[in-house]
Amino acid sequence: MGKKKSFVLRVDPEVYESLEKWASDEFRSVNGQLEWIIDKALKEHKRTPKKRTKSEET
């Protein structure tokens, strides 16, 4: 996997607390939990990014 893009995400404090609890229950960080949720949603909607070949990464 290449570099990851970072960005700011603003969420309601109660939503963040729920994410924190959910992440903790699954032994993940909040960031890891959000990545998992996004990845799962992309797969469910058949919108996963295409795999890049090594020649495309350089």
C-alpha positions in Angstrom: 0.0 0.0 0.0 1.2 3.5 -0.8 1.1 6.6 1.2 -2.2 7.4 3.0 -4.0 10.7 2.5 -4.8 12.6 5.7 -7.7 15.0 6.2 -9.7 16.6 8.9 -13.0 15.1 9.8 -15.4 17.0 12.1 -18.0 14.9 14.0 -20.4 15.5 16.8 -18.8 14.7 20.2 -21.5 12.0 20.9 -20.8 10.3 17.6 -17.1 10.3 18.4 -17.7 8.8 21.8 -19.8 6.0 20.1 -16.9 5.4 17.5 -14.4 5.3 20.4 -16.4 2.7 22.2 -17.0 0.6 19.1 -13.3 0.8 18.2 -12.3 -0.2 21.7 -14.7 -3.2 21.6 -13.0 -4.4 18.5 -9.4 -3.6 19.7 -8.9 -0.9 17.0 -8.1 2.8 17.1 -10.8 5.3 16.1 -8.8 5.9 12.9 -8.6 2.1 12.2 -12.3 1.7 12.9 -13.2 4.5 10.5 -10.9 2.9 7.8 -12.6 -0.4 8.4 -16.1 1.1 8.1 -15.2 3.0 4.9 -13.6 -0.1 3.4 -16.7 -2.2 4.2 -19.0 0.3 2.7 -17.0 0.6 -0.5 -17.0 -3.2 -0.8 -20.7 -3.5 -0.2 -21.4 -0.9 -2.9 -18.8 -2.3 -5.3 -16.8 0.9 -5.3 -13.4 -0.4 -4.1 -10.5 1.3 -5.9 -8.7 -0.7 -8.6 -5.4 -2.2 -7.6 -2.4 -0.4 -9.0 0.5 -2.2 -10.6 4.0 -1.6 -9.4 4.8 0.4 -12.6 1.9 2.7 -11.9 3.1 3.4 -8.3 6.4 4.8 -9.3 
